[in-house]
Structure formats: structure tokens, C-alpha cells
Amino acid sequence: MQHLEEQIAYLNRTVDELNEVVARQQTDIDQLKRRVGMLMEREANREADSTGAAVFGDERPPHY
């Protein structure tokens, strides 16, 4: 009987730890979704404000 109680206590602790991990991951996912949404909105605004000229951050200047 004591062995079963120990196993249950161990399993309960494991479930609690996993629950904390999942909750933390969900918080991270929510934050990342907000950031991606903000970046998508920023890029859409940039494209709407653009005069049609493409802007490339890693493109070399013409004098190279």
C-alpha cells in the first residue's frame, strides 16, 4: 500500500511540473503570436506607404 501511495505522490508531482511547463509554453506562444501580428501589421503598413520601390536591408549599395 505504501508503494502505491509513493507512486501516486510521484505522479502527482510530475503532473504538476508538466502543467507548469505547458502553462509557461502557452504564455510564450501567446506572446509570440502578438509579436508576429504586430510585425505583419507593420509590414502591411510599410507596403501600403511604399511608393513601389523595394527596400532590401541586406542589398549592397550601387557603388560596390
Distance bins in CASP14 RR format, pairs under 12 A and 6 or more apart:
PFRMAT RR
TARGET T0000
AUTHOR 0000-0000-0000
RMODE 2
METHOD distances of the structure
MODEL  1
1 7 0 0 0 0 0 1 0 0 0 0 0
1 8 0 0 0 0 0 1 0 0 0 0 0
2 8 0 0 0 0 0 1 0 0 0 0 0
2 9 0 0 0 0 0 1 0 0 0 0 0
3 9 0 0 0 0 0 1 0 0 0 0 0
3 10 0 0 0 0 0 1 0 0 0 0 0
4 10 0 0 0 0 0 1 0 0 0 0 0
4 11 0 0 0 0 0 1 0 0 0 0 0
5 11 0 0 0 0 0 1 0 0 0 0 0
5 12 0 0 0 0 0 1 0 0 0 0 0
6 12 0 0 0 0 0 1 0 0 0 0 0
6 13 0 0 0 0 0 1 0 0 0 0 0
7 13 0 0 0 0 0 1 0 0 0 0 0
7 14 0 0 0 0 0 1 0 0 0 0 0
8 14 0 0 0 0 0 1 0 0 0 0 0
8 15 0 0 0 0 0 1 0 0 0 0 0
9 15 0 0 0 0 0 1 0 0 0 0 0
9 16 0 0 0 0 0 1 0 0 0 0 0
10 16 0 0 0 0 0 1 0 0 0 0 0
10 17 0 0 0 0 0 1 0 0 0 0 0
11 17 0 0 0 0 0 1 0 0 0 0 0
11 18 0 0 0 0 0 1 0 0 0 0 0
12 18 0 0 0 0 0 1 0 0 0 0 0
12 19 0 0 0 0 0 1 0 0 0 0 0
13 19 0 0 0 0 0 1 0 0 0 0 0
13 20 0 0 0 0 0 1 0 0 0 0 0
14 20 0 0 0 0 0 1 0 0 0 0 0
14 21 0 0 0 0 0 1 0 0 0 0 0
15 21 0 0 0 0 0 1 0 0 0 0 0
15 22 0 0 0 0 0 1 0 0 0 0 0
16 22 0 0 0 0 0 1 0 0 0 0 0
16 23 0 0 0 0 0 1 0 0 0 0 0
17 23 0 0 0 0 0 1 0 0 0 0 0
17 24 0 0 0 0 0 1 0 0 0 0 0
18 24 0 0 0 0 0 1 0 0 0 0 0
18 25 0 0 0 0 0 1 0 0 0 0 0
19 25 0 0 0 0 0 1 0 0 0 0 0
19 26 0 0 0 0 0 1 0 0 0 0 0
20 26 0 0 0 0 0 1 0 0 0 0 0
20 27 0 0 0 0 0 1 0 0 0 0 0
21 27 0 0 0 0 0 1 0 0 0 0 0
21 28 0 0 0 0 0 1 0 0 0 0 0
22 28 0 0 0 0 0 1 0 0 0 0 0
22 29 0 0 0 0 0 1 0 0 0 0 0
23 29 0 0 0 0 0 1 0 0 0 0 0
23 30 0 0 0 0 0 1 0 0 0 0 0
24 30 0 0 0 0 0 1 0 0 0 0 0
24 31 0 0 0 0 0 1 0 0 0 0 0
25 31 0 0 0 0 0 1 0 0 0 0 0
25 32 0 0 0 0 0 1 0 0 0 0 0
26 32 0 0 0 0 0 1 0 0 0 0 0
26 33 0 0 0 0 0 1 0 0 0 0 0
27 33 0 0 0 0 0 1 0 0 0 0 0
27 34 0 0 0 0 0 1 0 0 0 0 0
28 34 0 0 0 0 0 1 0 0 0 0 0
28 35 0 0 0 0 0 1 0 0 0 0 0
29 35 0 0 0 0 0 1 0 0 0 0 0
29 36 0 0 0 0 0 1 0 0 0 0 0
30 36 0 0 0 0 0 1 0 0 0 0 0
30 37 0 0 0 0 0 1 0 0 0 0 0
31 37 0 0 0 0 0 1 0 0 0 0 0
31 38 0 0 0 0 0 1 0 0 0 0 0
32 38 0 0 0 0 0 1 0 0 0 0 0
32 39 0 0 0 0 0 1 0 0 0 0 0
33 39 0 0 0 0 0 1 0 0 0 0 0
33 40 0 0 0 0 0 1 0 0 0 0 0
34 40 0 0 0 0 0 1 0 0 0 0 0
34 41 0 0 0 0 0 1 0 0 0 0 0
35 41 0 0 0 0 0 1 0 0 0 0 0
35 42 0 0 0 0 0 1 0 0 0 0 0
36 42 0 0 0 0 0 1 0 0 0 0 0
36 43 0 0 0 0 0 1 0 0 0 0 0
37 43 0 0 0 0 1 0 0 0 0 0 0
37 44 0 0 0 0 1 0 0 0 0 0 0
37 45 0 0 0 0 0 1 0 0 0 0 0
38 44 0 0 0 0 0 1 0 0 0 0 0
38 45 0 0 0 0 0 1 0 0 0 0 0
39 45 0 0 0 0 0 1 0 0 0 0 0
39 46 0 0 0 0 0 1 0 0 0 0 0
40 46 0 0 0 0 0 1 0 0 0 0 0
40 47 0 0 0 0 0 1 0 0 0 0 0
41 47 0 0 0 0 0 1 0 0 0 0 0
41 48 0 0 0 0 0 1 0 0 0 0 0
42 48 0 0 0 0 0 1 0 0 0 0 0
42 49 0 0 0 0 0 1 0 0 0 0 0
43 49 0 0 0 0 0 1 0 0 0 0 0
43 50 0 0 0 0 0 1 0 0 0 0 0
43 55 0 0 0 0 0 1 0 0 0 0 0
44 50 0 0 0 0 0 1 0 0 0 0 0
46 52 0 0 0 0 0 1 0 0 0 0 0
46 53 0 0 0 0 0 1 0 0 0 0 0
46 54 0 0 0 0 0 1 0 0 0 0 0
46 55 0 0 0 0 1 0 0 0 0 0 0
47 53 0 0 0 0 0 1 0 0 0 0 0
47 54 0 0 0 0 1 0 0 0 0 0 0
47 55 0 0 0 0 0 1 0 0 0 0 0
49 55 0 0 0 0 0 1 0 0 0 0 0
53 59 0 0 0 0 0 1 0 0 0 0 0
END
